[in-house]
Amino acid sequence: MALKARFGDEEHGEAGADEQRLAQFGLSSELIHDALRRGVSRALSRTGFANPGAGNTDIYQDGSEDLRARLARRDWVTATINNQKRVIHPEGKMSIVVASADYVSLVGDPQRRPLTREKGPATLDEIRKTQRADGQAFFALPGVPDPEPLDAQELAKVAPLWMLLHQLEGRTLLLELAQPDGYRSDHRVDSWRQRIQLRPLVLGDVLDFPETPDQPDFDIPISRR
């Protein structure tokens, strides 16, 4: 299916506005492209012998890992809520998970809003919480001391959940960062409070596997769950 995404030569103004919105969170299309490039390259190297959905799994697994690693260098933290691992802004402005979806980056058609795959309790609980009350980020008032810094787990509980949505079309990865606001009876997210369009990531004919940022060594015990 041919998709018409927002970004084109005639719409640099809107693209620039979205980049400014990303910058408010310390993000950029370039940073996110760097984080997802390894997973996209791996997905494009798949053959017809791969399992269905293997490409989306590559982007999710490698993209999630590389995004957390890059944002950790900007003081973002990682925490797990209901078995869902999130990367969280150091001031609690947002938390991010990576997810595949249809109709990514399409605008102007209410029938073609992004539609994710079926989501589990962690995402659905977060949407219900958002529906009850707006997410609260930290702020300062004159004469009121700043709140004590929260650890990663507590920060994750108050940071609004956003989804880094991706859709691979040929050798182009369509992207947007969106805050979920509702879901269908089949638990697929289809309603969004805010959407920020990212520039698409276009890969050439030569696949590029960027190096994963240096990370500390961990001694992980192995045990049955």
RADA-V518291 format. One line per field, one symbol per residue. ss: DSSP state (a for helix, b for strand, c for the rest). phi: phi as a letter, one per 30 degrees, with the letter a starting at -180 (. if undefined). psi: psi as a letter, one per 40 degrees, with the letter a starting at -180 (. if undefined). A space follows every 10 residues. Layout:
ss: ???
phi: ???
psi: ???
This chain:
ss: ccccccccaa aaaaaaaaaa aaacccccaa aaaaaaaaaa aaaacccccc cccaaaaaaa aaaaaaaaaa aaccccbbbb bccbbbbbcc ccccbbbbbb bbccccccca aaccbbcbcc aaaaaaaaaa aacccccccc cccccccccc caaaaaaacc bbbbbbbbbc cbbbbbbbbb bbbccccbbb bbbbbbbccc bbcccccccc cccccccccc ccccc
phi: .dccdddadd bddddddddd ddddcicaed ddeedcdddd edddddcddd deiddddedd dddddddddd dedcidbcbc bhicdbcbed cidabbbcad acididbjbd dbdebddecc eddddddddd ddaddccdbc ceicddddec dedddddcde dbbddbbcbi cccdbacbcd babddcicdb bbdbbbdcdd cccddcdccd ddeebddbcc dcadc
psi: hhihidhide fddddddddd ddddefiidd dddddedddd dddeeiieei iheddddddd dddddddddd ddefeiihih hfehhihhie efdiihihii iifhehiehe efihhiihia dddddddddd ddiiihiiii ihehiiihhi iddddddehh hihghihhhb fhhiiihihi eiiidefhhe hhdihhhiii hhhadhhhgi ihihiiiihh ihii.
